[in-house]
Amino acid sequence: MNFKPILIVPGEQKSIFFEIFFKSIKSKKFISPLILICDKENLYREIIRFKFKKKIEVLSFNEICKKKLQNRKIYLINVSNKIPEFYVKRCFKKAFDLLRKGVTNKIINGPINKTKTLNKKFLGVTEYIANSFNKKKFAMLIYNPKLSVCPVTTHLPLRLVKNHITKKTLREKILIINDFYKKFLKIKPKIAVTGLNPHCESILKFNEDEKIISPVINSIKNQINVKGPFPSDTIFLKKNREKFDVIIGMYHDQVLTPIKTLFEYDAINITLGLPFTRISPDHGPNERMLGKNKSNPISLIQAINFLDKS
């Protein structure tokens, strides 16, 4: 049985991704063909540095489209880094073209410098990829089989969060998450939703927990197993979190801080709502760790493992 290939865009050249990639391949017996989309010379330098022994076959874009790729093999599409400021976007463009041609429906991307590569036009890679495929409804799910989280707003400055908490947006996130769990994981998820304000209370006249969050939950709780709003300072207590598969929070650090405290790197970032499965390992470029051989590959291992099974 031939598995669909997994596209891998390593991202920034100055990052720990290759170190993590080589560690992952050495420690995990992957099944799907892997297609790296990056600069050949840089990859070869990293291969020598980390003494990576597994063969990588270089193919052109057209050859990848036509060739019957073998399971458990690694391929490379070379994208030159002669113009560094456009390099990462050119890698993504190759990947997007392969996805549009139906070569595969699986992609992993390494860490991206949002300021340099995205030029502050997008809040993050989630929004950049969704925009590239004209998707307005999407969600960022930080997934672990024991507990996942989703922030309604992603990499938004905290002072702007309340303006982006709307009934429409919250409802969309709940529906997208519920659909993903039913379709891909074959379970009806138990979903908790946090409030925005401390203890779901506010001294102001307009309380988002009462006026926005509660009405949304009440409107769909007969169709979907969703409850809330819960105070975010107690929902992650063991006796509370164990009742749910997913916790939806209103902003990034409200749910990502506790999930990383619980599982550290043992989680993956899945973009829901796309016509393919996009995963990003849960780590940044981390240039300070370059060459120190201290990186933890567990998130990339879990990403490959998830896509091998999908």
C-alpha positions in Angstrom: 0.0 0.0 0.0 1.4 3.3 -1.1 0.9 6.2 1.4 0.4 9.7 0.3 3.6 11.7 0.8 4.1 14.3 3.5 5.4 17.6 2.3 7.9 19.2 4.7 8.8 22.9 4.4 11.7 23.4 7.0 11.2 27.1 7.2 13.9 29.5 8.3 17.5 28.4 7.5 18.8 29.6 10.8 16.7 27.3 13.0 16.9 24.0 14.8 14.5 22.3 12.4 17.0 20.1 10.7 18.5 18.9 14.0 15.0 18.0 15.1 14.2 16.4 11.7 17.3 14.1 11.7 16.6 13.1 15.3 13.0 12.3 14.5 13.9 10.1 11.5 16.5 8.3 13.5 14.1 7.5 16.4 10.9 6.9 14.4 10.1 4.4 11.7 8.0 6.6 9.5 5.8 5.1 6.7 4.8 7.9 4.3 7.2 9.2 1.7 8.7 12.5 2.9 9.3 15.4 0.5 11.6 18.1 1.8 11.2 21.4 0.0 14.3 23.5 0.7 17.8 24.6 -0.4 19.9 21.6 -1.4 23.2 23.1 -0.4 22.0 24.1 3.1 20.5 20.6 3.5 23.8 18.9 2.6 25.7 21.1 5.1 23.3 20.0 7.8 23.5 16.3 6.7 27.3 16.5 7.1 27.1 18.3 10.5 24.7 15.8 12.0 26.2 12.7 10.2 22.8 11.8 8.8 23.2 8.5 6.8 19.8 8.0 5.2 19.7 8.6 1.4 17.7 11.6 0.1 16.7 11.5 -3.6 16.6 14.8 -5.4 13.7 15.2 -7.9 12.2 18.1 -9.9 8.7 19.4 -9.3 7.5 17.6 -12.4 9.2 14.3 -11.4 7.5 14.4 -8.0 4.1 14.9 -9.7 4.6 11.9 -12.1 6.7 9.5 -10.1 5.3 6.7 -7.9 7.0 7.6 -4.6 8.1 4.8 -2.3 7.1 4.5 1.3 9.8 5.2 3.9 11.9 7.2 1.4 12.9 10.8 1.6 12.9 13.1 -1.4 14.0 16.7 -2.0 12.7 19.5 -4.2 15.5 22.0 -4.4 14.6 25.7 -3.9 17.6 28.0 -4.2 18.3 30.5 -1.4 20.0 33.0 -3.7 17.3 35.6 -2.7 17.0 35.0 1.0 14.2 37.4 1.7 11.8 35.4 -0.6 13.2 31.9 0.2 10.6 30.6 2.6 7.7 31.9 0.6 9.1 30.2 -2.5 9.3 27.0 -0.6 5.7 27.4 0.5 4.7 28.1 -3.1 6.1 24.8 -4.3 4.3 23.0 -1.5 1.0 24.8 -2.3 1.3 23.9 -6.0 1.7 20.2 -5.1 -1.3 20.4 -2.8 -3.4 22.0 -5.5 -2.4 19.4 -8.0 -3.6 16.7 -5.6 -0.1 15.0 -5.2 -0.9 14.9 -1.4 -3.0 16.4 1.3 -0.4 16.5 4.1 2.1 19.2 5.0 4.4 20.0 7.9 6.2 23.3 8.1 9.1 24.3 10.4 9.4 27.5 12.3 8.8 30.8 10.5 10.0 34.3 11.5 6.7 36.1 11.3 8.3 39.6 11.2 10.8 38.8 8.5 9.0 36.3 6.3 5.4 37.4 6.7 6.3 41.1 6.8 3.7 41.7 9.5 0.9 41.2 6.9 -0.4 38.1 8.8 -0.7 37.3 12.5 1.0 34.0 11.9 1.6 31.1 9.5 -2.0 29.8 10.2 -3.5 33.0 8.7 -0.9 33.0 5.9 -1.8 29.5 4.7 -5.5 30.0 5.2 -5.4 33.2 3.1 -3.3 31.4 0.4 -6.3 29.0 -0.1 -9.0 31.7 0.4 -10.3 30.1 3.6 -12.0 32.5 6.0 -13.1 29.9 8.5 -10.3 28.1 10.2 -8.9 27.3 13.7 -5.6 26.7 15.4 -5.7 23.5 17.4 -2.8 22.6 19.7 -3.4 18.9 19.8 -2.5 16.2 22.3 -4.6 13.0 22.6 -5.2 13.7 26.3 -6.2 17.3 25.9 -6.2 19.9 23.1 -6.7 23.7 23.2 -7.8 26.3 20.7 -7.4 30.1 21.1 -10.2 32.1 19.4 -7.7 34.8 18.7 -4.2 33.7 17.7 -1.1 36.0 17.8 -3.1 39.1 18.5 -1.8 41.8 20.9 -3.7 41.4 24.2 -5.2 44.9 24.1 -7.0 44.1 20.8 -8.4 40.7 21.9 -11.8 41.8 23.2 -12.7 43.5 19.9 -12.2 40.2 18.1 -14.4 38.1 20.4 -17.6 37.8 18.4 -20.5 35.4 18.4 -19.8 34.5 14.8 -16.1 33.8 15.4 -16.7 31.7 18.5 -19.4 29.7 16.9 -17.2 29.0 13.9 -14.4 27.7 16.0 -16.7 25.4 18.0 -18.2 24.0 14.8 -14.8 23.5 13.1 -13.3 21.7 16.1 -16.4 19.4 16.5 -16.3 18.6 12.8 -12.6 17.7 12.9 -12.9 15.4 15.8 -15.9 13.6 14.3 -14.5 13.3 10.8 -10.8 12.6 11.5 -10.7 11.2 15.0 -14.1 9.5 14.9 -15.2 10.8 18.3 -17.8 13.3 19.4 -15.6 15.7 21.4 -16.4 17.1 24.8 -15.6 20.8 24.5 -15.1 23.4 27.2 -15.1 27.2 26.6 -13.3 29.6 28.9 -14.5 33.1 29.7 -12.6 36.2 28.7 -12.7 38.0 32.0 -11.3 36.8 35.4 -13.9 34.5 37.0 -16.1 35.3 34.0 -17.1 38.5 35.7 -16.6 42.2 34.8 -17.1 45.5 36.6 -17.9 47.1 33.2 -21.4 47.4 31.8 -20.6 45.1 28.9 -19.5 41.6 30.0 -18.3 39.5 27.1 -18.9 36.3 29.0 -22.6 37.1 29.5 -23.3 38.9 26.2 -21.2 36.9 23.7 -19.9 33.6 25.0 -22.9 32.2 27.0 -25.4 32.9 24.2 -23.3 31.1 21.6 -22.9 28.0 23.9 -26.6 28.0 24.7 -27.5 28.2 21.0 -25.6 25.0 20.0 -25.3 22.9 23.2 -28.2 20.7 22.1 -26.3 19.8 18.9 -22.7 19.7 20.2 -21.3 18.6 23.6 -20.0 22.1 24.6 -20.1 23.7 28.0 -19.0 27.0 29.6 -18.0 29.6 30.0 -15.5 28.4 32.7 -13.0 30.6 34.6 -9.7 30.0 33.0 -7.8 29.8 36.3 -9.6 26.6 37.3 -10.6 24.8 34.1 -7.1 23.3 33.8 -7.2 21.7 37.2 -6.9 18.0 36.8 -10.4 17.1 38.0 -11.8 19.7 35.5 -9.7 19.2 32.4 -10.2 15.4 32.5 -13.8 15.9 31.6 -13.0 17.4 28.2 -11.2 16.7 25.0 -10.7 20.3 24.0 -10.6 23.6 25.8 -11.3 26.7 23.8 -9.9 30.0 25.2 -10.3 33.5 24.1 -6.6 34.4 23.5 -3.3 32.7 22.9 -1.6 32.6 26.3 -4.8 31.8 28.1 -4.7 28.2 26.8 -1.2 27.7 25.4 0.6 28.5 28.7 -1.2 25.7 30.5 -1.1 23.2 27.7 2.7 23.7 27.4 3.1 23.4 31.1 1.2 20.1 31.1 2.8 18.5 28.0 5.9 20.7 27.1 6.7 19.8 23.5 4.4 16.8 23.3 1.8 18.6 21.2 1.3 19.6 17.6 -0.3 22.7 15.9 -3.0 21.6 13.4 -4.7 24.2 11.2 -8.4 23.1 10.9 -10.6 24.2 8.1 -8.2 23.7 5.2 -8.6 21.3 2.3 -5.6 19.4 3.5 -3.9 18.7 6.9 -1.3 21.2 7.9 0.8 20.6 11.0 3.5 22.6 12.6 5.7 21.2 15.4 5.3 23.1 18.6 8.7 25.0 18.6 10.1 28.1 17.2 13.4 28.8 15.2 15.3 28.9 18.5 18.6 30.2 17.0 20.2 30.3 20.5 20.2 26.5 20.5 21.8 26.1 17.1 24.7 23.6 17.2 24.1 22.6 20.8 22.3 19.3 20.1 19.8 20.0 22.9 16.6 20.2 20.9 13.6 17.9 21.7 12.2 16.2 18.6 9.0 14.8 20.2 6.6 17.4 18.5 7.9 16.6 15.0 7.8 12.9 15.8 4.1 13.2 16.8 3.4 15.3 13.7 4.8 12.6 11.3 3.1 9.9 13.3 -0.3 11.8 13.1 0.0 12.2 9.3 1.2 8.6 8.8 -2.2 7.5 10.3 -4.4 9.9 8.5 
